[in-house]
Amino acid sequence: MSNIVASSHPLVRQKVSELRRDSNTPRQVRELTDSIGRLLMYEVTQDLPLESTGQESSPVGTYVGQRVANKQALVPILRSGLSLLNAASDLLHDAEIRHLGLFREESTLTPVEYYNRLPRTCTVDECIILDPMIATGGTAEAAIQILKHWGVPKIKFVAICASRKGIDALAAKHPDVTFYVAVVDDVLNSRGFVVPGIGDCGDRLNNTA
């Protein structure tokens, strides 16, 4: 689908392969997640609009300055989405940061919202949702619906690993949302885990497995 952007970058593929290893320490998982996030954010930000800042001076002459014209919000889904926040905020250092607390109920695999402090009125032009994993797509769907209800004009979703079933369903239901992902795996097992996947990202990041 045209709104799914799966990275073909050699470094992304190498780092995903390294991230999958079950022998990784939490520190290695955090470092690899951050590295992959930085590579993905290059793709995510390619279509940001620019505006002129007028005539400015360099050490040897004048030029017409430029800056990003729209206002963004970075929306990590707690808790594992925080692992992508530094990569995103280092590029978009003026972006708002808006957290959403969602977790997947183990027996039903349905999302449960537990934290949402969005202001009543939308304050940005674009939201970038951060969550390393799209499995069934339930948590991603809930986050997208929350932000659409908030009234944001444009939404992007950044993930490291997605199941084919989950991301295809999301992309079909939300053709106005662009999904940026490092790798798409074909298997989603009966427990709702992507195979081979990257494991339970929250537990691996926080050493709580």
C-alpha positions in Angstrom: 0.0 0.0 0.0 1.2 3.5 -0.8 0.9 4.7 2.8 3.3 2.1 4.1 6.9 3.1 3.9 9.1 0.1 4.7 12.8 1.0 4.9 15.2 -0.7 2.5 18.3 1.0 3.9 21.2 -1.5 4.5 22.0 -0.1 7.9 18.4 -0.4 9.0 18.3 -4.0 7.9 21.6 -4.8 9.7 20.4 -3.1 12.9 17.0 -4.8 12.9 18.9 -8.2 12.5 21.0 -7.2 15.6 18.0 -6.1 17.5 16.2 -9.4 17.1 18.9 -11.3 19.0 17.6 -12.8 22.2 21.1 -12.4 23.8 21.0 -8.6 23.8 21.2 -6.7 27.1 18.7 -3.9 27.8 21.4 -1.4 27.0 22.0 -2.9 23.6 18.2 -3.0 22.9 17.9 0.7 23.8 20.9 1.7 21.7 19.8 -0.3 18.7 16.2 1.0 19.0 17.5 4.6 19.1 19.8 4.1 16.1 17.0 2.6 14.0 14.7 5.4 15.1 17.2 8.0 13.8 17.4 6.4 10.4 13.6 6.1 10.2 13.1 9.8 11.2 15.1 10.9 8.1 12.3 9.4 6.0 9.6 10.7 8.2 10.7 14.3 7.9 11.4 14.4 4.2 8.1 16.1 3.3 8.1 18.8 6.0 7.2 22.2 4.4 9.6 25.0 4.5 9.3 28.8 4.7 11.7 31.6 4.2 13.2 33.5 7.2 14.3 36.3 5.0 17.8 37.6 4.3 20.5 36.4 6.7 24.2 36.7 6.8 26.9 34.0 6.7 30.6 34.8 7.5 31.2 35.5 3.8 27.9 36.8 2.4 24.1 36.9 2.5 21.5 34.2 1.8 17.8 33.5 2.1 17.2 31.4 5.3 14.8 28.6 5.6 13.0 26.8 8.4 10.3 24.2 8.8 6.9 25.9 8.5 4.5 23.6 10.3 4.3 22.6 14.0 4.7 19.0 15.0 3.9 16.9 18.1 5.8 13.8 18.9 3.5 11.2 20.5 5.3 8.3 22.2 2.9 5.5 23.3 4.0 4.6 26.8 6.1 2.9 27.7 8.1 1.5 24.8 7.5 4.5 22.6 9.8 6.5 24.8 12.7 4.6 23.3 12.2 6.4 20.0 11.7 9.9 21.5 15.3 11.0 21.7 15.9 10.1 18.1 12.8 12.1 17.0 13.2 15.1 19.3 16.9 15.5 18.4 15.7 16.3 14.9 12.5 18.1 15.7 13.7 20.0 18.8 10.9 22.5 18.7 8.1 19.8 18.6 5.6 19.4 21.3 5.8 16.1 23.2 2.4 14.5 24.0 2.3 11.1 25.7 -0.4 8.5 25.4 -0.7 5.7 27.8 -2.0 2.5 26.2 -1.5 -1.1 27.0 -2.6 -4.4 25.4 -4.8 -6.5 27.7 -3.2 -9.9 27.6 -6.3 -12.2 27.4 -8.3 -10.2 24.9 -5.4 -8.4 23.1 -7.6 -5.2 23.2 -6.0 -1.8 24.0 -6.7 -0.1 27.3 -6.1 3.7 27.6 -4.7 4.8 31.0 -3.1 8.2 30.2 -4.2 11.1 28.0 -3.4 14.7 28.8 -4.0 16.2 25.4 -5.4 19.8 25.6 -9.0 20.3 24.5 -8.0 22.1 21.3 -5.4 20.7 18.8 -2.3 22.8 18.9 -0.2 21.3 16.0 -0.3 20.6 12.3 1.1 17.1 12.4 1.5 14.3 14.9 4.2 11.6 14.8 3.2 8.6 16.8 6.2 6.6 18.2 5.8 2.9 19.0 8.4 0.2 18.2 5.9 -2.5 17.5 2.7 -3.0 15.5 1.3 -6.5 16.2 -2.4 -6.9 16.0 -2.6 -3.1 15.4 -5.1 -2.5 18.2 -2.9 -0.1 20.2 -2.0 1.8 17.0 -5.6 2.0 16.0 -6.6 3.4 19.4 -3.8 6.0 19.3 -4.8 7.1 15.7 -8.4 7.4 16.7 -7.5 9.5 19.8 -5.5 11.9 17.7 -8.1 12.1 14.9 -10.7 13.0 17.5 -8.4 15.7 18.9 -8.5 17.2 15.4 -4.9 16.9 14.1 -4.8 17.4 10.3 -1.9 15.0 9.6 -0.7 11.8 11.3 2.4 9.7 10.8 3.2 6.5 12.6 6.8 5.3 13.3 7.5 1.7 14.2 10.5 -0.6 14.1 8.6 -3.9 13.5 5.1 -4.7 12.2 3.1 -7.7 11.4 1.9 -7.9 7.8 -1.7 -8.4 9.0 -1.6 -5.6 11.5 -0.1 -2.9 9.3 -2.1 -3.8 6.2 -5.3 -3.5 8.2 -4.3 -0.1 9.6 -3.2 1.2 6.3 -6.4 0.2 4.6 -8.6 1.7 7.4 -6.5 4.9 7.6 -5.3 5.8 4.1 -4.6 9.4 5.3 -2.0 8.1 7.8 1.5 7.2 6.6 3.2 4.3 8.4 7.1 4.3 8.5 8.5 0.9 9.5 11.9 -0.7 9.6 10.7 -4.3 8.9 7.4 -6.1 8.2 7.2 -9.8 9.4 4.5 -12.1 7.9 3.7 -14.2 11.0 1.4 -13.1 13.8 0.9 -16.0 16.3 -2.1 -16.9 18.4 -0.7 -15.0 21.4 -0.5 -11.8 19.3 3.3 -11.8 18.9 5.1 -11.0 15.6 7.4 -13.8 14.5 10.4 -13.6 14.3 9.7 -10.0 15.5 11.7 -8.2 18.2 10.1 -9.7 21.3 8.2 -7.7 24.0 9.9 -4.4 23.4 8.8 -2.8 26.7 10.2 -5.7 28.7 13.4 -5.9 26.7 14.0 -2.1 27.0 13.4 -1.9 30.7 14.8 -5.3 31.8 11.4 -6.4 33.2 11.0 -9.7 31.2 
